[in-house]
Amino acid sequence: MSVASIYLAYDDSALTTYANAGLLRRAQKDVAANKIELIAGDDSINSAEQIILDSDGQTVILPSSGLTNASCNCSSVSACKHILASVLYLQSLAESAKGQDTDIESHQATSSIESNKTVKQKIDSENKVPKVNDDSLNKANSSKNTTNTSNATNTTNATNTTNATNATNATNTTNATVKTAVAEVLTFSLDDLQKFAKTIPKAKRLKAMLMAAHYLENFDKVDSSDSANNSDKLQANVIDETQSLRIHLPHQNEEIRYILGAGFAGMLSKIERDVDSYHWLALIAVQRLYGSEEGIAKIRQWLAEQLSNTSSTASVSLDTLSALTKIVLDDIAFDVEQILYQGLSQLEHFSANRMHLANTLARSQHLPRLAMQLRQLSGQMHDFIKGDNHIDERQLLVSLAELSAYLYQLQHSDATQLPKLRGKLRHTYDTDDNRADLSLLPLGARWWLSQAKARGLTLYFYEPNEDQIIEFTQARAQAQDLNFNKQTAWYNAVWLSTAQNLMNQFSTLANPRFNDHGGLAVTGSKVRDHSSLNDDFAGYLNSVKKLAVDDWQHLQQRWLQQLMDNGTVNEIVVLNPAKIGSLQVDEIEQCVWWPLADQNNNQVRLRVNWNANEQQSIDTVDKLERIDSYLIQMIVAQVSMIENTIELTPISLILSDHLFHLDYSRVPTKKNTLKALLTGQISKLMSKKRRLVEVESTKVLTLSQLICEPILSVLDSLSASGRLQPTEMQIKQLRQQHRLAQDAGLSLLAANIECFYKRRVEANDILQLTYLCKILLLLEAELPLSFS
């Protein structure tokens, strides 16, 4: 392609991507004012290397490598109006030349018609001969016929030659115009893509290959029944404009332009960081959408080999961060700040998709805890975008602040802190093969539904040799495996057994394997020996009592330590109460409380959410009410953190003679209609509610809530809009909280509040202050405990 033809592919949209709309308008005015001219004359347009122009007194060089390498001797360090005007001038010359060609062809056609008329008139005049005798006339006619035949033959041959020439020229013209941007990208071989990748710095190149591998891996994973929900997460969108391509990656908001003839180096976008990486990934996306399966298979194999060689040759050091890991952490921190600048109320799918991609990158860098946080954040963002009422801007802001604080801890950790901050790494199968068999004692089974509509069954076991609780989960995402439900999961095959059998027997698990989350893996293991709990239930009780907690002060100490270490609580606890109270209805909280007392008469309350529309919650409350409390020896409960409140939910009851699973076991009872059962149950529970409601109504705000809640309200407003500078009313509110924080001796909080009205507010300021408020609220977190 000639240099001029390359610049004809830049439309106004591409030029705006290169610079901005304002510069483009100024360049158009310069062209209209005739301020651009070719320095070397018209022949420079046909130059194979570059075109040199004078643009408003400045020298502009347009090389064959495309607009990104164009130069101008003006003072601008990036795009300028002189370069834009030069491109527009070239395009105007092409339009003028096209118009001239059309005029010439029209003039030639008109001249040909006039010439034919003249020739015809001349022939007619020559045919006006005087009368001669018959013999002369016959001779003349004979000679004329011979001449006309010869002329007709010559005319036919000339016509055929012209037609053939025209057909050849048309074919050549067609072949010349068949070249499109898509066709050019598809001509890039694996060697070409490798050469392009080598132009990217090594650490960023590895990140680009990880993104490409993730994209190709997930391209075909869109379930047909759920394609409408997931297609935007997994697929790129390419708009073919013949001479250019407009590419939208699923985890990048900015459009990427590929220009015909400009190649990889001439690609355009407004991406601020790792632009070469995303441009290279855009080429992979086009190849995947339009290329052959054979070519994609070669790319997959090359990516797998490169990533495998990188992970095998570079020894993984758990006490240091690699260069690639540091880049990944910087990118995630940058994305978090950009979400705030965008505004949480204007959150878009691409931001959630970037968090989903970052989760994959974190796992590849042996950061499972970070990967878990990113998965949860991505899910929250998608739920918020879909309009889920359970997710609001406050929760997103707190999650972003926690993620930002954790990234800071990772980046500034030393060799002793980093291994713990990484989280629990996945056990390799080689390591698992060397593990001893596990003795599993069942604790409970829980059927659950997540906010993202995923569903699953989690089994909890006690391993007495290592004195720890181990879990196993089988789950399905939304709209996947519609036959997977509460009952089928209970009877599914697990390690050559079933979940029902595992929850009612002693089991020895051979070849134990673990997944990314530290739980037991679905495959690779099998139950070697088993025996029923009924054969030795007294021995089972004695074993589990070693794990049980009978002093609620120990619970308080454990939870506070976990809050300080991780900022949350999520575990399974076995309670051994001295006294068991009756169920109490709380109309305000829409739940049922179940109080338990220890030997010191301290109380802990278990919560069962009451939802009349869910049969599961009705059944759970009914089972708890109809089981005699004197039969209950211990209670297995799940501990979770809801905002600033710790909640306990019962999972199973360890009775004197068997294990009772609230989601699956049945209480023998006479047949009653559901209506009669609910009427009696509700009446019985409502009679006990008054005392608890009166206690809840006297609850007062803690000091942390008095200080932090007004601050968080201001931060909610700033982060939701994306306009991070507070108004006068918000500054007045922050000044008041600043004085209150100083009076309470919270100097660190006061200093962070003060910066909001003394200098320009940055995204990091909001994240830091939000995290400080979160920590202060955790210091006075509401525990389900009351001490005598």
N, C-alpha and C positions, 0 to 999 in steps of 0.2 A: 504494500500500500504506500502511496505517496504521503508526504508529510501533511499536505493540505487536506487530503481525504480523512486523515485521523481527526483533525479538528472540526470537521463537519459533523461528527457524531456527538459533539457537546451541545445539548439543548439548554434552554434557560434553567431547567431544574438542575442539571449537572453543574452548570456554572455557579448557581446559587450554593450548591453543596461545596464547591471549591472555595468560594468566598462568602458572600452574603447578598441579600436582595438589594441593599443600599448601594454597594459597589457596582452591581450589575446595572442599576438605573443610571448611575453616573457614567459608566462605560458606554451605554447606549446613547447618551447625549453627546459624548465625544465623537462617536461614529457619525451621528447625524450632523455634527458640526465640521466634518471632514478633517479631523485632527490626526488621522492615521494614514500612513503611506508606506509602501515597500521601499526599503533602503536600496536594495540591489536590483530593483526593477522587477518586471513580471516574471523573468526566468527563475527567480528565487523560489517561486511557488513549486516548481518542479524539482527543487533540490531534494536529494535523498537523505540529507542529514538534518537540516534545520531551515527555518525561515526567519529572516531578520526584518523587523519593522521599526518605524519611528512612530511612537504613540505619544502625542502631546509633548514632544520634545525629549522623550525618554526612549532609550534603545531597548527593544524587547526581542528576545530570542525564543522561538517556539521550536523545540527539538522534536525529533521523531519518536521519542520515548513518552510523549504525552504531556498534558497540562501540568502534572505534578512536578515536572522537572523544568518548566518554563522559568525564565529569569528576566529581570528588569533592573536597570541600573538606578532606579529611584531609591529613596530612603526606606521604603517599606521592607520589613523583614519577612513578610508572608505574602499572601495574595494582594494584588493591587489592581486598580481600575485600568492601568495601562495594559496589563496582560489580558484582561477580559475584553477590553476594546479591540485589541489585536485579533483575538479569536473571532469576535463579532465581525470585524472588517473582512477577514478571510471568508467567512460565511457569506457576507454580502457580495464579495467578488464572485463566489461560486454561483450565487443566484443570478448575478448580472450575466455571467458567462453562459449560464443555462438559457437565459432569455435571449441572448445574442444568437446562440446556436439555433434556437427556434425561429428567430427572424431570418437568419441566413437560409435555413431550410425552406421557409415560406417564400423568400425572394427567389431562390433557385427554382422552386416549383412554378412560380408565376412567370419567370423568364422562359422556362421550358415551354409553357403554354403559349406565350407570345411568339416564341421562335417557331413553334409548330404552325401557328397561324400564318406567319410570314412565308414559311416554306410552302404551305398549302396554296396561298395566294399566287406565289411564283409559279408553282406547277400548273395552276389553273390558267395563268396568263400564257404560259408556254404551250398549253394545250389548244389555245386559240390559233390554229393554223389555217391557211387558205385551202379552198377546195381543190382537190386534185382528182385525177382519174381513178378508176377502181383499182387498177393494179398498184398504183402508188399508195393508195389507201390501205390495201391489204398488206403491203410490205411494212408500211408505218405501224399498222396495228400489230403485226407479228413482232416487229422490233419492240414496240411498247409493252406488249405482254411479257416478252422475255425480260425486259428491264424491270417491270413490276414484280415478276416472280423472284428475281434476284434481290430486289429491295425488300420484299416480304420475308425472304429467307434471312437476310442480314438483320432485319428488324427483329425477327423471332429469336435469332441467336443472341442478339444484343440484349433482348428482354430477358431471356433465360439466364444469361451471364449476370445481368444486373440483379435478377431475383436470387440467384445462388449467392452472389456477393452479399446482398442484403440479408439473406438467411444466415450466412456465416457470421456476419457482423452482429446480427441479433442474437445468435447463439453465444458468441463471445461475450456480448454485453450481458446476457443472462447469466453466464458462468461467472462473470465478474461481480455481478450483484448478488449471487447466491450466498456469498460469504456473509455470515451474520455473527453477532457477538456470541450467541450460544454455540454455533459451529466452531468458532475460534477457541472457546474454552474447552470444548470437547476434544480439540486436537492436542491439548496438553497431556502428555504422557506422564506416567509415574515418575520418570526421570526429571521431567520439567517441574512437577510439583515438589520433588525433593530439592531441586536447585532453588526454587522459590523459598522453601522452608529454611535453607541454609543461610538466607539473607536475614533471618530473624535471629536475634541474640539467643544463645543456647538455652538459658533458663526459660525465657518466654516461648522458645520453640517447643520445649517439652510441654508447657502448658497448652499451646495451640494443638499439639498432637493429642493430648488428653481430651480437649474439647471435641476434636474431630472424632476420636474413638467413641466418646459418649454420644455424639450426634448419630453416628452410623449405627451404634448399638441399639439406640432407642427409636430409630426411624420406623422400623417395622413392628414396633410393640404396641401400636395403637389398636386397641380392641375394637372390633367393628361395632359393638353395641355402645361403646363409649368414645367413639372417634370425635364426636362433636365437642366433648369436654377436653380431650387431650391433644387434638391435632395442633393447636396453637403452641403446645409445649414442646412438641417433638419435631415439627417440620418447619423448613424454611419456606419463604414465599418469594418466588422469582417472577418478575414482570419483564417479558421480552419485548423490547422496543426496536428490534432488528439490529440497529447499530450500537445499541447499548443495553445493559441489563440493570434492573433495579432489584437489589437483593435485600430481603429482610430476614435476619437470623432470629430464631425463636427467643434468644436470651440477650438480644441487643436492640435497643430502640432506634438507633440511628440507621438510616438507609445507606447501603453500600452500592456504588455505581461501578460497573465494568464497562469500559469504552472500547469499541472495536478498534484494534490496531495498537492500542496503548499498552496492552499487556498487564502483567501483575503490578509493575512499578507505577502504572498510570491509573490505578484504581482510586476512587474518590470516596470520602465519607467524612462526617464530622465527629467521628469517634475520637475521644481524647486520650485514651490509654490503650496500649497494645494494638495500635491500628493495624500493623502488619499481620499480627496473629489473626485478627478478625477478617481481614481481607483474604488471607490464605484459607481460612475456614469457609468463607463464602465460595471460593472456587470448589472446595470439596462438596459443598451443598449443591452447587449447580451440576457437578459431575454425578452426584447421587440421584438428582431429579431427572436428568436427561441422558446420562451416560449408560453404557452397557453394564450388565451384571458382572461380566468378566473383568472389566476395568475396576469396578468397585471392589471386587474380591481381592484384586492385587493391592489396592489401597489399604483394605482392612488388614491383609497379611503383613504389609510393611509396617503399619502402625503397631500391630501387636508385637512384631519382632523388635521394633525400636523401644517400645515401652518396657518389654520384657528384659531386653538387654540393659536398659537403664536401671531397672530395679534389682537386677541380679549382680551387675558389676559394681554398683554403688552400695556399699554396706550401709544398712539402715542403722543410724545412731539415734537412739531414743532420747539422748540427753542434749542433742543439738538440733538446730533447725537448718535444713539445707537452703541453698539459694533459691531453688524453685518454691520451697515452702514459704519463704519470706515474701516472694512475689505474690503467691496465692493469698497470703494474709493481707498484704497491702491492697490487693484488688478488692477483697471482701470489705475491708474498712472503707475504701473509696465508694463502693456500691451502697453501703449503709448511709454514708453522708449524702449521696446523690438522691436517695429516697426521701430524705428530709427536705432537701432543696426543692424536690418535685412537689412535695405535699402529700401527706398520707390520704387525704380525701380524694386526691387525683391519682391514686395508685393504679398502675396498669399491670397487665399480665406479664409483660417482659421483665418487670422487676422481680416478680415471684419466680419466673423461670430462671433468672440469674441466680437466685438463692438456691434453686434446685440444682443447677449446674455446679455451683460452689460446693454443695454437699458432696458431689462426686469427686471434685478435686480434693476436698478435705480428706475423704476416705483414701484416696490414692497417696496422700502424704502422711498416712498413719495418724490421723487426728479424728478418732471415732466420736469423741465428745463434741467436737466442733461440728462434725457431720450431722450428729443428732440435732443440735441446736438449729442448724440451717434447714434441715428437713421440717422441723416443727414450725419454723418461721415461714418457710415457703407455703406450708399447708395453711397457716393462719392468714397469710396474704391472699391466697386463692379464695379462702372462705369469705374474707372481707370483700373481695371484688365481686363475689357472687351475691352479696347482700345478706350473709349469715348474721342473724341478730346476736349470736353468742360472741362475735368478735367486734371490737370497736377500736377507735384510734388509740385509746389509752393502753390497751393490751399490746398493740403493735409497737407503740413507742417504748414501753417497758421492755419488750422482747428485743428491740433494736439496741436499747441501752445496755442490756445484759450481754448481748453479742459483742458490742463494741468494747465493753470492759474485759470480756474474756479474750478478745483479740489482743488487747493491750497486755494482759497477763502473759499470753503466749510469747509475744514479741519481746518482752522484758524479763523472761524467766531465766533462771540459771540451770545448771546441770542437775541439781537436786530437785528442783520444782517441776521441770518440764515433763518427765515421765508420768507424774501424777496428773498434770494438766492435760496430757494427751487423752486420757481416759483408758478404758479397758480395751486393749488391742485384741483383735481376732486371733483365736488359737489356730495354728496351721494344722492341717491333717496329719503331717508327719509328727508333730508334737502330740496330737490327740491319740495317735496310734500307740504312743509310749505311755499313755495314762493308764492308771489302774482302773479296774471296774468300779462303778459307782453304786453304792447302796442307797436306794431311793425310798424314802418314807413319804407317802402322800400327805399333803396339807390341805389342799383345796383346789377347786376348779371355778373359773370365772368366765362367763360369757359377756362380751363387751361390744359396744358400738362406738366408734369414734365420731368426732365432729365432721370428718371428711367422708362419712358414710362407710368407712371400712368396718369390718366385723371380724371377730375371731374368738378363739377359746384359748385361755392361758391356764396351764396346769402348774401348781407349785409343789415342790418336793423339799424335804429336809434330808441333807446328806450328813449323817452323824459322824463319819470319819473326819471330814473337814469342817464340821460344825458350821454349815452354811445353808442358805436357802437357794435353790436353783429353780429356774422356771423354764417352761417349754410353751411355745406359742405357735399355733397354726391359724392363719388369717387369710382373708381375701380382700382385695381392693373393691371399690365401688363398681357394680355391674359386672364383676367377674365371678364365674362359677356360681350361677344362681341357685344351684342345688346345695350349696354350702350354707347351712343354717344351724341354729342352735342344737337341733336333734341329730342331724347327720354328722356334725363335728364330734359329738359325744361318742358316736359309734365308728368314727373313722379309724383306719389302721394306723397305729403309731408304734414303730419299733417292733413289728410283728405281733403287736397286741392292739388294744383299743384304749381310748381315753377313759372309758368307763371302768375297764379292768385295772388300769394303772392307778386309779383313784381309790381302789378298794383292796390293794394288795401290797405286800413287800416286794420290791423288784430289785434285781441286780442288772445294771445296764453295762453290757460289754461294748468295748470300742467307743467310748463317749466322744462326741464331737460337738463343737460349739459354733455359734453363728457370730455375726458382727457385734451383736448387742450383749454378748456374754451368756446368752441362754443356750439351751441344748438345741442342736440342729435337728432338722426333720429326718434326714437320711444318714446312712452310714453306721448307725448303731442298732443294737437289737437287745431285747430282754432275754437274758440267758436263764435266770432262775427267778421264780416268783412263788409267793405263798399268800394265802388270804389273811387279812387283818384279824379275822375272827379266830384264827388259830392261836394267836398270842396278842390279844388286844391290850392286856395289862403291860406287856413289854413295850408295846407301841406308846402307851401313855407315859411310861417312865422315860423313854427316849425323847419324846417331844417336850416334856417338862423341863429338860435341860435348856431348851431354846426359849421357853415361855418367860414373859415378864410378869412379876407379881407385885412390883412396886412402881407406881406411876411416876415417882420422882425420877426414876431411871429413864423413863420415856421422855420427860422434859429435857434432861441433860443430853440425851442422844439427839433429839430433834434440834435443839439449839446449836449443837456442834455441826450438824449437817447443814443448817441454814447458813452458818458462818463459812463453811467450806464450799458449798455448792449453790447457795441461794435458794434451795428448794428441798423438799422432802418427798421421796417416792420409794416406798419399801413395803414389805409384808411383815407384820408383827403378829406374834402369838401371845394372847393375853390370858393370864390365869387369875381371874377375879376372885375375891373373897365373898362378895355379894353381887347379885344380879338384880337390877331393878326392872320395873315394868315399862312398856313402851309408852311414850308420851308424844302427842301430836303438837306440832308447832305450825299454826296457821300462817304466821308471818313468813317463815322460811319455806313453807310448803314441804315439810319433811316430817319424819318420825325420829325422835331421839330415843336412844337405848342407853341408860346410865349403868356403869359398872363401877364397883368400889373395890379398893385393895384392903389389905389388913390394917392400914392406917386411916381408913375411912376417907381417903382421897378418891375423887371421882373422875372418870373419863367417860365421854359421851360418844357413842357410835351413831352415825347418821345414815338413815335410809330415805332417799328422796321419794316423795309421794307424788305419783303422777297417775291420775285416774284413767288416762288414755293408754297407759302401758300395762299390759297384763303382767309383765315380769315384776314390776314394783309392787303390784297388788299381791302377787303370789308370795313374794319375799316377806312382806309385812304379815301376811296371814300365817306363814310357816313359823315366824318368830313368836307370834302371839300364842300359837297352839302347842308349842313345845314346852314341856315342864322345865322350869329353870333349874330344878335340883338335879336333872340329868346332865346338865351342861358342865363339863370339866374345864374346857378351854375354848377360846374363840380365836379364829384366824381372821385378821382384818387387813384391809389395804389402807395405807397411809398416803394421802395425796395433798397437794398444796393448791388451793383455790384462792388466787390473789394473795391476800395476807392472812389467810386462815388455813389452819391444818385441819383436815377432816379424816375420819376413820369410817370405813364402810365394811360391814361384816361380809365375809366370803363363805366361810364354813364353820360348823360347830362340831367340836370334838366332844361327843357324848360319852357316857360311861361305858357303852358297849359297841358303839360304831361311829363312823365318821359321816356327818350329815352335810351335804353340799346344798347350799341355799338355792342355787340355780338349777339343780338337777334332782336332788333327792325328794321324796314325797313323804308327807305325813299321813299315816293311815287315818282315815276319817270316814264318817258316814256320808252318803250322797246328799248334797244340798244344791239348790240352784245358786247360780252365781249372784243373783240379785239378793237372795236371803243372806248369803255369806257376807256380801259387802255391807248390807244394811246393819247386820249385827256387829261386824268388825268396826265400822266407822263409829257407831253409837258407843261402843265400848271404849274406843280410843279417845273420842271427844270428851268423855267424862273426866279424863285425866289431864287435860291440856292446860287448865287455868293457871296452875302454879308456875309452870315453865314460862308461859307467856308473860306473866307478871315480872319474872326475873329478867327476861330478855328486854322488856320495855325500860328497865332502869340502866341499861348499858350506856356508858359515857365514852366520849372520844378520848383516846390516849394523847399524850403530848406529841408523839410523832405524827399522829393524824392531824392534830391541830396545826402543826407547822407545815407538813408536807402536802396535804390535800389541796389547799389554795395554790401552792406552787405548781403542782401537777396540772391543775385546771388551766393555768396560764400556758404551761408547756404543751398541753393538749391542743390549745388553740393555735399556737405558733407552728407546731409540727403538722397540723392538719391542713393549714393553708399554704405552707411552703414559704410564707413571708416571715422570716425568723426575727425581724425587729419588733420588739413589743410596742404597744400603743401607750399613751400617757396614762390611761386607766390601769393598764397591766403593770406599768412601772410603779405606779402608786401602790398596787397590791403587793408587788415584790418588795418594795421598801418596807412595808409593814411586816412582811414575813422575815425580812432581814433583821429588823429590830428584835422580833420574837426569837429568832435563832441565836442572836447575840446574848439575849437575856438568859437563854437556856444553856449557854456555854458551848454551843455548836459552832465553833469558829470556822471549821472547814466548810460547812454548809453556807454560813454567812458570806464567806469569801467568794464562793461560786455564785451566789445570788447577786452579789454586788457588781460582778462583771456585766450583768445584763443591762445596766443603765449607766455604765461608765465607758463602754466601747462597743464597737460593732459586734453583734452576736453571730457566731459561727455554728455550724451543725454540731461540731464536737462539744460546744458549750451546753447545748440542750441535752445531748446524750450523757454528759458527765453529771449534770444536775439531776436528771431523771434517775440515774443509777444511784446517786447519793440518797435521794428520797426513798428509793426502793429498799436500800440497806437499812435506813432508819426505821422504816415501817416493819422490816423483818425483825429488828431488835425488840419490837413490842408486838410481834405476831400473835394473833389470837390462837390459843391452844385449846383443844377440847378437854381441858383439865381444870379441876377446882380442888384446892387443897384445904383440908380442915386445919 
